Amino acid sequence: MRALGCWYRRVSPAMRAHMTAITPEIVAEHGLSPEEYDRVLGALGREPNLVELGIFSVMWSEHCSYKSSRIHLKKLPTEAPWVICGPGENAGVIDIGDGQAAIFKMESHNHPSYIEPYQGAATGVGGILRDVFTMGARPVANLNALRFGRPDHPKMRHLISGVVHGIGGYGNCVGVPTVGGEVNFHPAYDGNILVNAMTVGVADTDKIFYSAASGVGNPIVYVGSKTGRDGIHGATMASADFGEDADAKRPTVQVGDPFTEKLLIEACLELMASDAIVAIQDMGAAGLTSSSVEMASKGGVGIELIMDDVPQRETGMTPYEMMLSESQERMLMVLKPGREAFAQAIFEKWELDFAVIGHVTDTGRMVLKWHGETVCDIPLGPLADDAPLYDRPHLPTPPAKALVNLPECRDPAADLLALMGSPDIASRRWIWEQYDHMVGADTVQRPGGDAAVVRVHGTDKALAMTTDCTPRYCYADPVEGGKQAVAEAWRNLTAVGATPLAVTNCLNFANPQRSEIMGQIVGCLEGMSEACRALDFPIVSGNVSLYNESKATGGGSAILPTPAIGGVGLLKAWDKSATIAFKQPGDIIIVIGRRRGDLGQSLWLREVHGREEGPPPRVDLDAERRTGDFVRRAIDAGQLSAVHDVSDGGLAVTIAEMALAGNIGAMIDRALPFDTAASLFAEDQGVYVATVHDHALLDFLQSALDAGVEAEPLGRAIGTRVIFELSDGDHAVSLADLRRAHEDFFPRLMATEAAL
């Protein structure tokens, strides 16, 4: 046996790749089902070697193939006159006028961030940046959508700290401002946090780059960092739920270098200013495998790579490791023939690796050569367009039971104070102050408002951007929750005065092989689709992240359905953007939109009374459109001095946030239409709170009447307290107490982490 082992070590590594026996255990370790392996055998007409098996495994992973969701994603609206490029490329592209385009996308890095929070979050930022500048855009803003478990969970402070520092550490160093986002807490995320990253960039419409390879014989070029062994099987890991061995998967997490990413951005944009590039693709999930397969399959061509020429930072790497590595800060390009030296000079100037590693063929196959031998020969069709596609059984979520025995609200001031300090409403200042949100000097509205606003450099225009989703609504009613996620993003853009243009999304769900989870996916997509059509808000890019659940928490724990929405809108004049802050004492506070008083799934019910019950608030898309269009016209006309949409915590929290932002109190002295709780804490949809100057009130109310939009004065911005004048007397809380409750949650929580 010892002699056989010595003989095996003398065999060339290339030959060894062919000799590894492909057993059912190895197939299972690669995440392929027996039925899928049979498809591999059919596609090849023979058994694969280990390199080929690895390539099939990552390309057919849920993370890369969307095999459980593709059939339903086709139902989403993706077109509009201003859409230049919809789903299917690295990012979506929309026309913003004057020969310019906004390019943007949102992606997940959930599993890596739970395993190793700093690097998981950091490389999530790096990956989404590459998706955007790959298409020729200079990134102008980052956002993120984060979901954590219980704040008192023994691991949660470590996860929060690592994720926030990872986002800040990468984004700050690469020089792109992090301008917005959202954070939720719920026990459903105890064993599987969510880290969704979004990037927005700006490009000239005549300098947009795509990924389809073409030109038989054209050189294929590798640029950026060298390839290492980090991140191998990252895509496969991201396509499975967590067991007890989550920490053992740390080697599958990539390691990022933001300073190299900055050099890569500048080098790529410099080369893009020339005519040298035919196609370009970043090496994201599945690394060199996915980038080469996607480029060749989109172009309907073949590809041949010489693995010996791939820049490597570790010795003895095999083609299997090189093809599956997810080392960061790497790109793949197809260049025009004869332009290699020109491109190489640019990348060497920026101290980045540059190597010609292959060429385009007309075979329709992926061929890999190493040490003079062919170690992989696969038809591209089965890897990409003909990858498995499942219409999995799905059960609709049962309707939520109607609320009964609603508690009374005896002290609205005390309830407001409790809500302002609760995890889902408390100020995120501790988080966003660790991000550089002003680098580039184009940030018009900082974090803390309804949407971030970033000026398009050198123009009067600005892009508004937001991330939104209310997972507890989606869990109670996926269709209504899907509608609400899109409608709230549309509303937040509207609240700053921007015309909403398009959506990216990150669809985070648990195991799609469970019919109730698949029912959540189908339901949320149905609601999203309905809202996007009604609001002329097409989806131009996105990501699907499934298997977000953990057995490590005991008995299995699925996340809440979380279809995070990233919305982008346009302001023709950045200086007309509205903010949430009360501007001057005496301004009239007005509520705009129809109130229903529904308390189901409200934070008041959960945080004050410990009940997660009832149906979520209803979304009337016709009313949403009518009210939002009216609010946007009023902002453009200069009628409104402050605007904020009603969301978590209802009308009372909305008013308190506006008061804190302007450091001016509020006197609410009008009769409430429902009982106290329903009037103040219902999370009614399609509703805004605004202020107008006293002398403009009558004209504004007439314009609302003419537009068929409900508008009603509530009181005035005045003093240093928020006061509710009710039939049983005044209920008041000072701004100082509200601010203390609002600002203390995160510093107090994270001070414990710092002390550990």
PAKOL-517388 format. One line per field, with one value per residue (C-alpha): residue number from 1; residue in one letter; x, y, z. Coordinates in steps of 0.2 Angstrom, whole numbers, plus 2048, in hexadecimal, padded with zeros to 3 digits. Example, Ala and Ser with C-alpha at 12.3 -4.5 7.8 and 13.67 -1.06 7.14 Angstrom:
<rs>
resi [1/2]
resn [a/s]
c1 [83E/844]
c2 [7EA/7FB]
c3 [827/824]
</rs>
This chain:
<rs>
resi [1/2/3/4/5/6/7/8/9/10/11/12/13/14/15/16/17/18/19/20/21/22/23/24/25/26/27/28/29/30/31/32/33/34/35/36/37/38/39/40/41/42/43/44/45/46/47/48/49/50/51/52/53/54/55/56/57/58/59/60/61/62/63/64/65/66/67/68/69/70/71/72/73/74/75/76/77/78/79/80/81/82/83/84/85/86/87/88/89/90/91/92/93/94/95/96/97/98/99/100/101/102/103/104/105/106/107/108/109/110/111/112/113/114/115/116/117/118/119/120/121/122/123/124/125/126/127/128/129/130/131/132/133/134/135/136/137/138/139/140/141/142/143/144/145/146/147/148/149/150/151/152/153/154/155/156/157/158/159/160/161/162/163/164/165/166/167/168/169/170/171/172/173/174/175/176/177/178/179/180/181/182/183/184/185/186/187/188/189/190/191/192/193/194/195/196/197/198/199/200/201/202/203/204/205/206/207/208/209/210/211/212/213/214/215/216/217/218/219/220/221/222/223/224/225/226/227/228/229/230/231/232/233/234/235/236/237/238/239/240/241/242/243/244/245/246/247/248/249/250/251/252/253/254/255/256/257/258/259/260/261/262/263/264/265/266/267/268/269/270/271/272/273/274/275/276/277/278/279/280/281/282/283/284/285/286/287/288/289/290/291/292/293/294/295/296/297/298/299/300/301/302/303/304/305/306/307/308/309/310/311/312/313/314/315/316/317/318/319/320/321/322/323/324/325/326/327/328/329/330/331/332/333/334/335/336/337/338/339/340/341/342/343/344/345/346/347/348/349/350/351/352/353/354/355/356/357/358/359/360/361/362/363/364/365/366/367/368/369/370/371/372/373/374/375/376/377/378/379/380/381/382/383/384/385/386/387/388/389/390/391/392/393/394/395/396/397/398/399/400/401/402/403/404/405/406/407/408/409/410/411/412/413/414/415/416/417/418/419/420/421/422/423/424/425/426/427/428/429/430/431/432/433/434/435/436/437/438/439/440/441/442/443/444/445/446/447/448/449/450/451/452/453/454/455/456/457/458/459/460/461/462/463/464/465/466/467/468/469/470/471/472/473/474/475/476/477/478/479/480/481/482/483/484/485/486/487/488/489/490/491/492/493/494/495/496/497/498/499/500/501/502/503/504/505/506/507/508/509/510/511/512/513/514/515/516/517/518/519/520/521/522/523/524/525/526/527/528/529/530/531/532/533/534/535/536/537/538/539/540/541/542/543/544/545/546/547/548/549/550/551/552/553/554/555/556/557/558/559/560/561/562/563/564/565/566/567/568/569/570/571/572/573/574/575/576/577/578/579/580/581/582/583/584/585/586/587/588/589/590/591/592/593/594/595/596/597/598/599/600/601/602/603/604/605/606/607/608/609/610/611/612/613/614/615/616/617/618/619/620/621/622/623/624/625/626/627/628/629/630/631/632/633/634/635/636/637/638/639/640/641/642/643/644/645/646/647/648/649/650/651/652/653/654/655/656/657/658/659/660/661/662/663/664/665/666/667/668/669/670/671/672/673/674/675/676/677/678/679/680/681/682/683/684/685/686/687/688/689/690/691/692/693/694/695/696/697/698/699/700/701/702/703/704/705/706/707/708/709/710/711/712/713/714/715/716/717/718/719/720/721/722/723/724/725/726/727/728/729/730/731/732/733/734/735/736/737/738/739/740/741/742/743/744/745/746/747/748/749/750/751/752/753/754/755/756]
resn [m/r/a/l/g/c/w/y/r/r/v/s/p/a/m/r/a/h/m/t/a/i/t/p/e/i/v/a/e/h/g/l/s/p/e/e/y/d/r/v/l/g/a/l/g/r/e/p/n/l/v/e/l/g/i/f/s/v/m/w/s/e/h/c/s/y/k/s/s/r/i/h/l/k/k/l/p/t/e/a/p/w/v/i/c/g/p/g/e/n/a/g/v/i/d/i/g/d/g/q/a/a/i/f/k/m/e/s/h/n/h/p/s/y/i/e/p/y/q/g/a/a/t/g/v/g/g/i/l/r/d/v/f/t/m/g/a/r/p/v/a/n/l/n/a/l/r/f/g/r/p/d/h/p/k/m/r/h/l/i/s/g/v/v/h/g/i/g/g/y/g/n/c/v/g/v/p/t/v/g/g/e/v/n/f/h/p/a/y/d/g/n/i/l/v/n/a/m/t/v/g/v/a/d/t/d/k/i/f/y/s/a/a/s/g/v/g/n/p/i/v/y/v/g/s/k/t/g/r/d/g/i/h/g/a/t/m/a/s/a/d/f/g/e/d/a/d/a/k/r/p/t/v/q/v/g/d/p/f/t/e/k/l/l/i/e/a/c/l/e/l/m/a/s/d/a/i/v/a/i/q/d/m/g/a/a/g/l/t/s/s/s/v/e/m/a/s/k/g/g/v/g/i/e/l/i/m/d/d/v/p/q/r/e/t/g/m/t/p/y/e/m/m/l/s/e/s/q/e/r/m/l/m/v/l/k/p/g/r/e/a/f/a/q/a/i/f/e/k/w/e/l/d/f/a/v/i/g/h/v/t/d/t/g/r/m/v/l/k/w/h/g/e/t/v/c/d/i/p/l/g/p/l/a/d/d/a/p/l/y/d/r/p/h/l/p/t/p/p/a/k/a/l/v/n/l/p/e/c/r/d/p/a/a/d/l/l/a/l/m/g/s/p/d/i/a/s/r/r/w/i/w/e/q/y/d/h/m/v/g/a/d/t/v/q/r/p/g/g/d/a/a/v/v/r/v/h/g/t/d/k/a/l/a/m/t/t/d/c/t/p/r/y/c/y/a/d/p/v/e/g/g/k/q/a/v/a/e/a/w/r/n/l/t/a/v/g/a/t/p/l/a/v/t/n/c/l/n/f/a/n/p/q/r/s/e/i/m/g/q/i/v/g/c/l/e/g/m/s/e/a/c/r/a/l/d/f/p/i/v/s/g/n/v/s/l/y/n/e/s/k/a/t/g/g/g/s/a/i/l/p/t/p/a/i/g/g/v/g/l/l/k/a/w/d/k/s/a/t/i/a/f/k/q/p/g/d/i/i/i/v/i/g/r/r/r/g/d/l/g/q/s/l/w/l/r/e/v/h/g/r/e/e/g/p/p/p/r/v/d/l/d/a/e/r/r/t/g/d/f/v/r/r/a/i/d/a/g/q/l/s/a/v/h/d/v/s/d/g/g/l/a/v/t/i/a/e/m/a/l/a/g/n/i/g/a/m/i/d/r/a/l/p/f/d/t/a/a/s/l/f/a/e/d/q/g/v/y/v/a/t/v/h/d/h/a/l/l/d/f/l/q/s/a/l/d/a/g/v/e/a/e/p/l/g/r/a/i/g/t/r/v/i/f/e/l/s/d/g/d/h/a/v/s/l/a/d/l/r/r/a/h/e/d/f/f/p/r/l/m/a/t/e/a/a/l]
c1 [800/80E/816/806/805/817/812/803/80D/818/80A/807/7FA/7F1/7EF/7EA/7DB/7D5/7D9/7CE/7C0/7AF/7A5/793/79B/7A6/797/78D/79B/79A/787/781/772/772/766/771/781/777/775/788/78B/77E/786/798/794/7A0/7A5/7AD/7BE/7BF/7C2/7B3/7A8/7AD/7A9/798/795/798/78F/780/780/770/77C/781/773/763/75C/74E/749/74D/73B/733/73F/739/729/731/72F/740/73D/739/73F/74D/753/763/768/75D/761/76E/77D/789/77D/76E/76F/763/764/765/766/774/77D/77F/779/777/77E/779/776/774/77B/77C/78B/781/789/79B/796/78F/79F/7AC/7A2/7B0/7B7/7A5/79E/7AE/7AF/79C/7A0/7AF/7A4/796/7A2/7AA/798/796/7A7/7A8/79B/7A4/79D/7A6/79F/797/78E/78C/77D/77A/76B/76F/765/76B/763/75F/76A/76D/772/784/78B/782/78D/79C/792/78C/79D/7A6/799/799/7AC/7AE/7A2/7AB/7BC/7BA/7AF/7B9/7C9/7C3/7BD/7AA/79E/792/782/774/76C/761/763/756/757/74D/750/74D/75F/768/770/771/773/771/77D/777/782/77D/788/783/78E/78D/793/792/785/791/79E/794/79D/795/79B/797/7A8/7AA/7B7/7BF/7D2/7D0/7DB/7D3/7DC/7DD/7DF/7E0/7E6/7EE/7E3/7E5/7DC/7CF/7BD/7BE/7AC/7A5/797/792/793/787/77B/778/771/77C/77F/789/799/797/7A7/7B0/7AC/7B6/7C3/7B5/7B4/7BE/7CA/7C9/7D6/7CD/7DD/7E0/7CD/7D0/7DF/7D4/7C6/7D2/7DB/7CB/7C3/7D3/7D3/7C1/7C4/7CD/7C6/7CF/7C2/7B6/7AE/7B1/7AB/7B0/7B5/7A7/79F/7A8/7B6/7BF/7B2/7A2/7AB/7B2/7A2/796/7A1/7A2/790/789/793/78F/7A1/7AE/7BC/7CE/7D8/7EA/7EA/7FD/7FB/7EF/7F8/7F9/7FE/800/80B/805/7F3/7E9/7DD/7CF/7D4/7D8/7C7/7BD/7C7/7BD/7CC/7C7/7CB/7CD/7C5/7C5/7C5/7C4/7CF/7D0/7DF/7EF/7EA/7F2/802/7F8/7EC/7FB/804/7F5/7F3/805/805/7F8/802/7F6/7F8/7F5/7F5/7EF/7E8/7DE/7D4/7C3/7BE/7B0/7AD/7A0/7AA/7B5/7C6/7D3/7E5/7F2/804/800/7F1/7DF/7D7/7C6/7BB/7A9/79B/796/783/780/78A/780/770/76B/76F/762/752/745/733/733/722/71C/70E/707/709/6F8/6F0/6F4/6E7/6DE/6E3/6D8/6D9/6E4/6EC/6E9/6F5/6F4/704/709/718/71F/71B/724/733/734/733/740/74D/748/754/74B/748/757/763/770/77D/789/789/78A/796/7A3/7A0/7A8/798/79F/7AE/7AD/7A4/794/789/77A/770/779/773/764/756/74A/757/769/76C/77C/780/785/796/798/785/775/76E/76E/76A/75F/762/75A/759/748/73F/734/737/72A/71D/723/722/710/70B/718/70E/70A/71B/723/718/71D/72F/72F/722/72C/73C/732/72B/73C/742/733/735/745/73D/745/73C/73E/745/74A/74D/75B/757/75F/753/757/74E/750/750/746/744/737/727/722/732/730/71E/726/732/723/718/725/729/717/715/725/720/70F/717/724/717/70B/719/723/732/73A/747/758/763/764/76A/762/768/760/763/764/760/76A/769/776/769/760/752/755/752/74C/74E/73F/73C/746/745/750/74D/759/751/759/751/756/755/757/75D/766/763/750/751/746/74C/743/748/73B/742/73A/72E/71D/71C/70D/70E/704/700/6FE/6F6/6E8/6EA/6E2/6E8/6ED/6F8/6FC/70F/713/722/717/70E/71F/72A/71D/712/71D/710/715/704/6F7/6F8/704/6FE/6F6/6FE/6F2/6FE/6F2/6F1/704/707/6FB/701/714/712/709/717/725/71C/71A/72C/731/726/72E/71E/724/732/734/72E/730/726/71D/724/72A/722/715/710/717/728/728/725/732/73F/73B/73C/74C/754/74F/750/73F/731/71F/70D/701/6F0/6E4/6D7/6DD/6D3/6D4/6D8/6E9/6F3/6EC/6EE/700/708/700/70D/701/708/709/709/714/717/71C/71D/717/719/70A/705/706/6FA/6EA/6F2/6FA/6EA/6E1/6EE/6ED/6DA/6DC/6E8/6DC/6E8/6E3/6EC/6E9/6F2/6F7/6FF/70F/722/725/72E/73A/72E/723/711/701/6F2/6E5/6D4/6DB/6E8/6F9/706/718/72A/739/744/753/74B/746/758/760/755/758/76A/76F/76B/779/787/781/77F/790/799/797/7A0/7AE/7B0/7B2]
c2 [800/80C/808/80C/81D/821/81D/828/837/835/836/848/852/854/841/840/84B/83D/82F/834/829/832/829/82D/835/841/845/849/853/85E/862/858/84C/83B/841/850/845/83A/84A/84D/83C/83F/850/849/837/831/833/844/846/850/861/85E/859/868/873/86B/86D/87F/884/879/880/88A/899/899/890/896/885/887/899/89C/896/8A3/8B1/8B2/8B9/8C9/8D9/8DE/8EB/8FD/90B/910/8FF/8FC/8EB/8E0/8CF/8C4/8CF/8D3/8E2/8EB/8FB/909/91A/929/936/940/931/929/919/913/901/8F7/8E7/8DE/8CE/8C3/8BD/8B5/8A4/8AB/8B9/8AD/8A2/8B1/8C1/8CD/8C5/8BF/8D1/8D9/8CD/8D0/8E2/8DE/8D2/8DE/8EC/8E1/8DD/8F0/8F6/8E6/8EF/8FF/909/912/90D/91C/914/904/8FF/8F0/8E6/8DC/8D0/8CA/8BF/8C3/8D1/8C6/8B7/8B2/8B3/8C2/8D0/8C8/8C6/8D8/8DF/8D4/8D8/8EB/8EC/8E1/8EC/8FC/8F5/8F1/8FF/90C/906/904/916/913/91B/910/91B/911/900/8F8/8EC/8E0/8D4/8C4/8B3/8AB/8B2/8AB/89D/8A5/8B8/8C1/8CD/8D5/8E2/8EE/8F9/907/90E/91A/918/920/917/914/90C/8FE/8ED/8DC/8CA/8C0/8BA/8BA/8B9/8A8/8A9/8B9/8B8/8B5/8BF/8BD/8CD/8D2/8C8/8B7/8A7/89F/891/89D/89B/88A/882/893/892/881/886/894/888/87D/881/881/872/870/872/884/88A/87C/884/894/88F/891/8A4/8AF/8BC/8CE/8DC/8EC/8F5/8E9/8EB/8FE/8FB/8EF/8FC/909/8FD/8F6/907/90D/8FE/901/912/909/8FE/8EE/8E5/8D8/8D1/8D2/8C8/8C9/8B9/8B8/8A8/899/8A4/8A0/892/89D/8AC/8A2/897/8A6/8B0/8A2/89C/8AD/8B0/89E/89A/88E/892/88A/88E/88A/887/888/89B/8A0/8AB/8A1/8A7/895/887/877/87D/871/875/870/87D/88A/888/888/895/8A5/8B0/8C2/8D1/8C7/8CA/8C0/8C9/8C6/8D2/8D7/8CE/8D8/8E3/8D8/8E2/8F2/8EA/8E2/8F3/8FB/8EC/8EC/8FF/8FB/8ED/8E0/8CF/8CD/8BC/8B6/8A5/89F/8A3/8A3/893/88E/87D/882/878/87D/875/877/872/86F/869/866/85A/85D/85C/862/861/866/86C/87D/87B/870/87B/88B/88C/879/878/870/879/874/879/874/870/87F/882/893/89B/899/8AA/8B2/8B2/8C2/8CB/8C9/8D0/8DF/8E7/8F9/907/910/91A/91E/928/91A/90E/91A/91B/908/906/913/909/8F8/8EF/8F1/904/90A/915/90D/91B/90F/905/913/91E/910/912/920/926/937/931/937/947/943/93D/949/93F/935/925/927/92D/924/922/927/934/935/943/93D/945/955/956/95D/94B/93F/92D/928/916/90B/8F9/8F3/8E4/8DF/8CD/8CB/8D0/8C4/8B6/8BA/8BC/8BA/8C2/8D1/8D2/8D1/8DF/8E9/8E7/8EF/8FC/902/904/90E/918/91C/922/92D/934/93C/943/936/92E/91B/912/900/8F2/8E6/8D8/8CB/8BD/8B5/8A5/895/883/883/870/873/877/884/88E/88C/893/8A2/8A5/8A3/8AF/8BC/8BC/8BE/8CD/8D5/8D3/8DA/8EA/8EC/8EC/8F8/904/904/8FE/8F0/8E3/8E5/8DA/8CF/8C0/8B1/8AA/899/88D/89A/890/887/877/87D/887/877/86F/879/88C/894/8A7/8B1/8B3/8C3/8C9/8D9/8E6/8F3/902/910/920/930/942/94F/95C/955/965/962/952/951/94B/945/952/95F/970/97D/97F/983/978/96E/95B/952/940/93C/92C/920/919/908/905/8F3/8ED/8DC/8D8/8E9/8ED/8F4/8E4/8DA/8E6/8ED/8DD/8CF/8C9/8C5/8C2/8C7/8CB/8D8/8E9/8EA/8F2/8FB/8FD/909/914/912/918/927/92D/92B/934/942/943/944/952/95C/95A/960/96F/973/971/965/96A/958/947/935/926/91C/90A/901/908/911/923/927/920/92A/93A/937/933/943/94D/945/949/95B/95D/964/95D/959/95D/950/958/952/944/933/929/918/913/919/90A/908/91B/91D/90C/904/901/908/906/914/921/930/93D/94F/960/970/982/989/995/987/97B/97F/97F/96E/966/96C/965/954/955/958/949/93D/93B/93B/948/94E/95A/952/960/96A/969/972/971/964/956/94A/94D/943/94D/93F/93F/938/946/94A/93C/943/93E/949/949/946/936/931/934/92B/91B/91C/91F/913/902/8FE/906/8FD/8ED/8EE/8F4/8E3/8DC/8E8/8E3/8D1]
c3 [800/804/7F3/7EA/7F4/7EE/7DC/7DE/7E3/7D4/7C8/7C0/7C9/7B8/7B7/7C9/7C6/7BA/7C6/7D5/7D6/7D6/7E3/7E9/7F8/7EE/7E4/7F3/7FB/7EB/7EE/7DF/7E1/7D9/7CC/7C8/7C7/7BA/7B0/7B1/7AA/79C/798/797/790/79D/7AF/7B4/7BC/7CC/7C3/7B8/7C7/7D1/7C2/7C0/7D3/7D4/7C4/7C9/7DB/7E0/7E2/7D0/7C7/7D0/7CC/7D9/7D4/7C2/7BD/7C8/7C5/7B3/7BA/7BF/7B5/7AE/7A0/79F/793/79E/7A1/797/79E/7A9/7B2/7AB/7AB/7BA/7BF/7B8/7AE/7AD/7A3/7AE/7A0/798/791/7A3/7AB/7BC/7BF/7CE/7D7/7E8/7ED/7FC/807/814/818/817/823/830/82F/82F/831/82D/81D/818/818/811/802/800/7FD/7F2/7E7/7E4/7E0/7D2/7CB/7C8/7C2/7B7/7AC/7AA/7B9/7C6/7D7/7E0/7EF/7F9/803/80E/815/825/82F/840/84D/85F/866/876/86C/872/860/85A/860/858/848/848/84C/83F/831/834/835/825/81C/822/820/80E/808/811/80A/7F8/7F9/7F5/802/80B/80B/811/816/823/832/839/848/84A/852/841/83D/84C/842/831/830/81F/818/807/7FF/7F1/7E6/7DA/7CD/7BF/7AD/79C/791/783/78F/796/796/795/798/788/781/76E/761/75E/763/76D/77D/78E/79B/7AE/7B8/7CA/7D9/7D9/7DC/7ED/7F6/7FF/7FB/7F3/7F3/7F8/7EC/7F1/804/800/7F8/808/819/829/834/844/83A/835/83C/833/822/826/818/80B/810/804/80A/803/800/7FD/7F8/7E9/7E5/7E4/7D8/7CE/7CC/7C5/7BA/7B2/7B0/7A7/79B/798/792/783/776/77C/785/77D/78D/79F/7AE/7C1/7C9/7D7/7DD/7D6/7D0/7C0/7BC/7BC/7B4/7A5/7A3/7A4/797/78B/78C/78A/77B/774/772/77A/785/788/797/79B/7AE/7B0/7AB/7B9/7C5/7D6/7E7/7EE/7E8/7E2/7DD/7D3/7C5/7D0/7DD/7D1/7C8/7D9/7E2/7E7/7EA/7E9/7DE/7CE/7BC/7AC/79B/789/780/76D/765/766/775/782/784/786/793/79C/79E/7A7/7B3/7B7/7BA/7C7/7CE/7CA/7C2/7B0/7A6/796/79B/78C/77D/776/76B/760/769/775/782/791/78F/79D/79A/7A7/7A5/793/797/796/7A7/7A3/793/796/78B/791/78E/79C/7A8/7A5/79B/79D/7AF/7BA/7BC/7C9/7CB/7DE/7E7/7F0/7FD/7FF/810/81A/81D/82E/83B/83E/84E/85D/86E/869/878/87C/87B/88C/88A/878/87E/888/879/86D/879/87A/867/863/86D/866/85B/84B/84D/857/84F/844/847/84F/83F/832/83B/838/825/81B/813/80D/802/7F1/7F7/7EE/7FC/7FD/80A/817/820/82B/81F/813/805/802/7F5/7EB/7DE/7CD/7CD/7C3/7C0/7C9/7C9/7D7/7DA/7E8/7EF/7FD/803/80A/810/81F/822/82F/822/815/822/827/814/807/7F9/803/80A/7F9/7F3/803/800/7EF/7F4/803/7F8/7EB/7F9/801/7F1/7EE/800/7FB/7EB/7DF/7D0/7D4/7C5/7C8/7D5/7D9/7E5/7F1/7F4/804/809/812/80A/7FA/7FB/809/800/80D/80A/7F7/7FA/802/7F3/7E7/7F1/7F4/7E1/7DD/7E8/7E2/7D0/7D3/7DC/7CF/7C1/7CA/7CE/7BE/7C8/7BE/7C5/7BC/7C6/7D5/7DF/7E7/7F7/7FD/80B/818/827/834/83E/84A/854/858/84E/83E/83D/82D/82A/827/814/810/7FE/800/7F4/7EE/7E5/7DB/7D6/7CD/7D3/7C5/7D2/7E1/7EB/7EA/7F4/803/815/824/830/837/830/83B/84A/844/835/833/834/827/824/812/80C/812/823/828/839/837/845/83F/83F/846/850/85E/860/860/86A/877/878/873/865/853/84C/83F/82D/827/821/810/801/7F5/7E6/7DD/7ED/7EF/7DD/7DE/7EF/7EB/7DB/7E4/7F1/7E4/7DB/7EB/7F0/7DE/7E0/7F1/7FB/808/814/81B/816/81D/819/826/829/839/848/83F/840/851/84D/83D/845/853/846/83D/84E/853/841/843/855/856/85F/85A/860/85A/85E/851/855/850/844/84D/85F/865/860/84F/84C/852/850/841/833/825/813/806/814/816/824/81D/823/81A/81F/828/81A/80D/816/80D/7FB/7FF/805/7F6/7EB/7F4/7F2/7DF/7DE/7E7/7F5/807/812/823/82F/840/849/849/84B/85B/86B/872/875/86B/872/86E/874/877/87F/88F/890/889/887/884/883/881/872/87E/885/873/86D/87C/879/866/866/875/86E/863/86E/87D/874/86C/87B/882/873/875/887/883]
</rs>
